[in-house]
Structures are given as structure tokens and as C-alpha cells.
């Protein structure tokens, strides 16, 4: 088996990056994302709905400028009260 935990992700920045966001079904995802990324150009598309309909997942795609930018966005998305999970 290959151990990927010791490998570093090598990306050529700037690049488009996708975050998978999981929220409660009643959350306005567009307003939530806008609070975090402000005026940055982005796309949000609905992905899946949980079996019982309580959660929805979305794909957020935007341009990240460097590794720090990518990680900081991940952190801010994960800390927002409306977002239950970021992948």
C-alpha cells in the first residue's frame, strides 16, 4: 500500500479549486459563501441531498492564488456557523 500522508500536494498557482460544502437544507448557501469570499468570482452548484433531506451538499469553485489562500479559505468556510462540513 502507498502511504500518501507524507506526500505534499503540488499545485501550480493560481488555479481553480473546488470545496465541497455540507449545510442544513434551509441554509441560503449563496449568501453564506458571499459572507466569506466577498467579491471574489466563484461558482456554487448544488451537488446532493441527504437521504432524509436534512442536509444538502454544494460544490464551490473559485480561483485560489497560493497555498495560504487555499488553506485560509478552507479554514474560514469550516468556521462559519452555517457550514457543517468542508471537504
Secondary structure, DSSP 8 states (H G I E B T S, - for coil): ---GGG------SSEEEEEEEEEETTS-HHHHHHHHHTT--EEEEEEEE-TTSSEEEEEEEEEE-SHHHHHHHHHHHHHSTTEEEE-
